[in-house]
Amino acid sequence: MSGKSGIGETRGTSPFVALGHSGSTEYGGLETFENPGVTRVQMTSDELAAICPVTRQPDLYVVTIDYAPRLLCLESKSLKLYLMQYRNEGVFCESLAVKIRDDVATALEVEPSAVHVTLVQKARGGITITATAATESP
């Protein structure tokens, strides 16, 4: 028996820090795995929150990350834990979109231009903000 239970999975030992552990205590940064052959990945979460750096009020977001993977794909639980780290951070929507794009690009070992990040800030004060960090089609 080879010890493999499927593509990218190994029984008994996992290359992932967060995956397979309950809660958020096992966070090891954005984690990746070998691309099994997909050409496009889009990940969306409505669980992103940050703090307005001026008013200190919570800002709630829907984030969409879109990329065309080369060698690596982003592991979803590590992304969830990564996004959770912003819940107490004071940051503007526009800056956050760029930060997430750059961090995802670094994890995937691609140029930032290969990753598109769109944040839709839920209405506060009657205004909804959409910020996109992208330079070309992924």
C-alpha positions as CSV (number, residue, x, y, z in Angstrom):
1,M,0.0,0.0,0.0
2,S,1.4,3.4,-1.0
3,G,-0.1,5.4,1.8
4,K,-1.9,7.7,-0.6
5,S,-5.6,8.1,-0.1
6,G,-6.1,10.4,-3.1
7,I,-4.4,13.2,-5.1
8,G,-2.6,15.4,-2.6
9,E,-3.6,13.4,0.4
10,T,-1.5,11.1,2.6
11,R,-3.0,8.9,5.3
12,G,-1.7,9.5,8.8
13,T,0.5,12.5,7.9
14,S,-0.7,15.7,6.3
15,P,1.5,18.4,4.8
16,F,-1.1,21.0,6.1
17,V,-0.9,22.7,9.5
18,A,-4.6,23.9,9.7
19,L,-6.5,21.2,7.7
20,G,-7.6,18.4,9.9
21,H,-7.6,20.4,13.1
22,S,-10.7,21.9,14.6
23,G,-10.8,25.6,15.4
24,S,-8.2,28.2,14.6
25,T,-5.4,27.3,16.9
26,E,-3.4,25.5,14.2
27,Y,-2.7,28.4,11.8
28,G,0.5,28.2,9.8
29,G,-0.2,30.9,7.2
30,L,-1.6,30.6,3.7
31,E,-1.0,27.0,2.7
32,T,-0.9,25.5,-0.8
33,F,-1.0,22.2,-2.6
34,E,0.1,21.0,-6.0
35,N,-2.3,21.9,-8.8
36,P,-4.1,18.7,-9.9
37,G,-4.8,20.2,-13.3
38,V,-7.4,22.9,-12.8
39,T,-7.2,26.1,-14.9
40,R,-9.2,28.5,-12.8
41,V,-10.1,28.8,-9.1
42,Q,-12.5,31.3,-7.6
43,M,-12.9,31.4,-3.8
44,T,-15.6,33.6,-2.1
45,S,-16.2,34.2,1.6
46,D,-18.7,36.5,3.4
47,E,-16.9,36.0,6.7
48,L,-14.3,38.8,6.3
49,A,-14.4,41.6,8.8
50,A,-12.0,44.4,9.6
51,I,-12.1,47.6,11.6
52,C,-12.4,51.1,10.1
53,P,-9.2,52.8,11.0
54,V,-11.0,56.2,11.5
55,T,-14.2,55.3,13.3
56,R,-13.2,52.0,14.8
57,Q,-16.5,50.6,13.6
58,P,-16.6,47.0,12.1
59,D,-16.6,46.7,8.3
60,L,-18.0,43.5,6.9
61,Y,-17.0,42.2,3.5
62,V,-17.6,39.6,0.8
63,V,-14.2,38.8,-0.7
64,T,-13.7,37.0,-4.0
65,I,-10.3,35.7,-4.9
66,D,-9.9,34.6,-8.5
67,Y,-6.7,33.1,-10.0
68,A,-5.5,30.9,-12.8
69,P,-3.2,28.4,-10.9
70,R,0.1,27.4,-12.3
71,L,1.9,24.9,-10.0
72,L,0.0,25.6,-6.8
73,C,-3.6,25.9,-5.5
74,L,-4.6,27.7,-2.3
75,E,-5.9,25.5,0.6
76,S,-9.3,26.8,1.7
77,K,-9.1,26.4,5.5
78,S,-5.8,28.2,5.7
79,L,-7.5,31.0,3.7
80,K,-10.4,31.1,6.1
81,L,-8.0,31.5,9.1
82,Y,-5.9,34.1,7.2
83,L,-9.1,36.2,6.6
84,M,-10.1,35.9,10.3
85,Q,-6.9,37.6,11.3
86,Y,-8.2,40.9,10.0
87,R,-11.2,41.1,12.3
88,N,-9.4,43.3,14.8
89,E,-7.2,45.2,12.3
90,G,-7.8,48.8,11.4
91,V,-7.6,48.9,7.6
92,F,-9.3,50.6,4.7
93,C,-11.2,48.5,2.2
94,E,-8.9,49.5,-0.7
95,S,-5.7,48.7,1.2
96,L,-7.1,45.4,2.4
97,A,-7.8,44.3,-1.2
98,V,-4.2,44.9,-2.2
99,K,-2.8,43.2,0.9
100,I,-4.8,40.1,0.3
101,R,-3.9,40.0,-3.4
102,D,-0.2,40.3,-2.6
103,D,-0.3,37.7,0.2
104,V,-2.2,35.2,-2.0
105,A,0.3,35.8,-4.9
106,T,3.2,35.2,-2.6
107,A,1.7,31.9,-1.3
108,L,1.0,30.7,-4.9
109,E,4.4,31.8,-6.1
110,V,3.0,34.0,-8.9
111,E,3.1,37.6,-9.7
112,P,0.4,39.8,-8.1
113,S,-1.0,40.5,-11.6
114,A,-2.1,36.8,-11.7
115,V,-4.5,37.2,-8.8
116,H,-7.7,39.3,-8.7
117,V,-9.2,40.2,-5.3
118,T,-12.5,41.9,-5.0
119,L,-13.9,43.2,-1.7
120,V,-17.5,44.3,-1.4
121,Q,-17.9,46.2,1.8
122,K,-21.4,45.8,3.2
123,A,-23.3,49.1,3.4
124,R,-22.5,51.3,6.4
125,G,-23.8,54.8,6.4
126,G,-25.7,54.1,3.3
127,I,-22.6,53.5,1.2
128,T,-21.3,50.2,-0.3
129,I,-17.7,50.1,-1.4
130,T,-16.3,47.7,-4.0
131,A,-12.5,47.6,-4.3
132,T,-10.7,45.4,-6.8
133,A,-7.0,44.7,-6.8
134,A,-6.1,43.5,-10.3
135,T,-3.9,44.5,-13.2
136,E,-5.0,42.0,-15.9
137,S,-7.4,39.1,-16.4
138,P,-6.2,36.1,-14.4
